[in-house]
């Protein structure tokens, strides 16, 4: 069993209580990121048992600092949820490394600087697999400490063990 954290809107929290579960919503994904989410969903189908194609719910392994800004527009109410679920239901990756996927850059630990070579999609995607190798990233001299994030496909209301409202800074 692992403990995770996610931040949701008050509206989403109301929906979770009505439906009894939390799943990702494609309507909140920027159109320029939808392909990246679909790539992550392919990886979820490979690594998460009983995955049925749901959009990801993003999780943190460390409790977010609600004193910081950036979670929502200033003054908007948000909801911090503590989630206790089986580790096998979460696909872990490094937050910073995920940006290689979002920026469609080749991920080469030996050459982190901007690489202007042209890569075909299959080469890019193969390089992106590294975002899941937390041990190798942590040990590599060109990378170091990781900020671990996770994705899962569905969180049952009973797996939410703490609900905390906050006002975004």
Secondary structure, DSSP 8 states (H G I E B T S, - for coil): -EEEEEEEEHHHHHHHHHHSEE---GGGS-GGGHHHHHHHHHHHHHHSTT--S---EEEESS---TTSS-SSSTT-EEEEEEEEE-GGG-EEEEHHHHHHHHTT----TT--S-------HHHHHHHHGGGG-HHHHHH-TTT----EEEEES-EEGGGEEEEEEEE--
